[in-house]
Amino acid sequence: MKQIATIIAFLAFGFSASAQSANGRTADMATMKDGKVILTNAGTMSELKKDFTSANGTIFKPDGSVILNTGVADKLKEGQSMTLDGRKIEVAPTVEMPASPIKK
């Protein structure tokens, strides 16, 4: 019984909490991390080195500046994320899963 409770707790709290789209893959977004913009696009992550224009016309700049397709300017702060269509989102940090406490 104790093992079942441990398994339930492990499953409830141990999963990674990253932004995912409805189809289960990582969402396309830009994130300010350690003063750099990290772009996640089509499942790949890379540091943004030059301006990037998304499909809807939103422009992301390496310094975190964003020009929405409406012309409104914004800027990502440390730890903030924005979808490629210009919506700010909250992304929980990824949690490493601990080794399983269940003995085989």
N, C-alpha and C positions, 0 to 999 in steps of 0.2 A: 504494500500500500504506500509506503514511504517513497518507493521508486516511482510510482505513478504520479504522486504529488510533485516530485522532483522533475519529472518529464514535463508535466503541465507548466510548471514555473519556468522551466528552460524554454519551452516553446513560446510562452507568453512574453517573456522579457528578452530573449536572446537573439531575435531576428534583427537583421539590418534594417535601418529606417532611411532609405534613400528615396528620392523622388522618382516615381515610376509612372509611366503612362498606363492607360487602360490595357494595352497589350502586353504589359509586364516588362518592357524594356525601359532603360533609364530615359527620363524625359530630356528633351533638348532644352538647354538653358545656359545662361552665363552666370558665373559665381565669382564674387570677389574673395580671394583667399590669399593671405599673406601679401597683400598689396598688388596682386596680379589677378587678371581676369582669366578664369578657366572656362573655356567653352566646351560644352558637351553637345555634340551634334552628330546625329546618325549613329549613336552608340560609341563614339570615340571622344576622348577628352584631350584637349591641348591648350597650352597657354596662348592667349590671344596676343599676337605680335603686331597686327595691323588691323585697321577698321574692318568690321564684318557686317555685311548687310543681310538681314534675314529675308525670307521669302515675302514677308508682308511689308518690307521697307524699313523696319526698325534697324538703326545703326548702332553697333556696339564698338566702343573704342578701348584700346589697351589700358587707358588710365581709369576705366570704370564709367566713363561718361556714356550716356545712352541718349539717342535722339529717336523718340518714338515716331511712328509713321504719321502721326498727327502734327509733328513739328515740335512737340513739347520735349524739353530737355530734362534729363534726370541723371543721377549718378549713383552707382552701386556703392554701398558702404561695406566695410569688412564683414564677411559672413553672409551678406545678402545674395539672393539669387533672383533671376528674372527669366521667365520663359522667353523664347525667341520672338514671340509676338508682343512682348512688352509688359507682361503681367508679373508683378513682384510676387514671389512665393516663399513660403517658409519651408526649409528643408532641414530635417533633423540630421545631426551628425551620424555617420555610419558607426554602428556598434559592432565590435568584434565579437564573434560568438566564442564563448569559452569552451574548453574541452569538455566532452560529455562526462558527467559524474557517474554514469551508469557503467557498472562493471560487466564485462562479458564473460 
